[in-house]
Amino acid sequence: MVQLPAYAPGLHPAEGVRSALRRTTLADLAFADPEELITAVRRGLRRLPYRPDVLDGCLTGLPQRRPP
């Protein structure tokens, strides 16, 4: 068992995905309404499976789960 800090965004893969979207799809954009933001996020999430290097980068540094 490993004691993790109370707040550790670097250990959560969703934080890596959010960061990747901010650097690529959502970079330097201003949205007129929430629907434009939702559309841009969906477009970025649809592109991620074609970028395995980005997804692998989101998972590096995470503690590995040991099989029971």
Secondary structure, 3 states (H helix, E strand, C coil): CCCCCCCCHHHCHHHHHHHHHHHCCCCCCCCCCHHHHHHHHHHHHHHHHHCHHHHHHHHCCCCCCCCC
